[in-house]
Amino acid sequence: MFLKGWDDMELLERLTEEDPAIAQAKKALERMASDPRAKGIYE
């Protein structure tokens, strides 16, 4: 649900409030997205 909801910010915020693991995953994705090298490796 987290991965499917990535484009729905309201759903994503609700999920991060309900589950600390999802909040941690969101932070990790945000860090990766802001790092061009990490993003390149992912892509």
C-alpha positions in Angstrom: 0.0 0.0 0.0 2.9 2.3 0.7 4.4 1.9 -2.7 1.1 2.1 -4.5 0.2 5.2 -2.5 3.4 7.2 -3.3 1.5 9.6 -5.6 -1.3 10.1 -3.2 0.1 12.4 -0.5 -2.9 12.3 1.7 -2.8 8.5 1.8 1.0 8.6 2.4 0.7 11.0 5.3 -2.0 8.9 6.9 0.1 5.7 6.5 3.2 7.4 8.0 1.1 8.5 11.0 -0.2 5.0 11.6 3.0 3.0 11.1 6.5 4.1 12.2 8.1 1.7 9.8 6.3 3.4 6.9 7.5 6.8 8.2 11.1 5.5 8.2 10.7 4.1 4.6 9.3 7.4 3.4 12.3 9.2 4.9 14.7 6.8 3.2 13.0 7.3 -0.2 13.1 11.0 0.2 16.8 10.9 1.0 17.4 8.6 -2.0 15.4 10.9 -4.3 17.4 13.9 -3.3 20.8 12.1 -3.9 21.5 12.0 -7.7 24.0 9.1 -7.3 21.6 7.0 -5.3 18.7 7.8 -7.7 20.9 6.8 -10.6 21.7 3.5 -9.0 18.0 2.8 -8.3 17.0 3.7 -11.8 
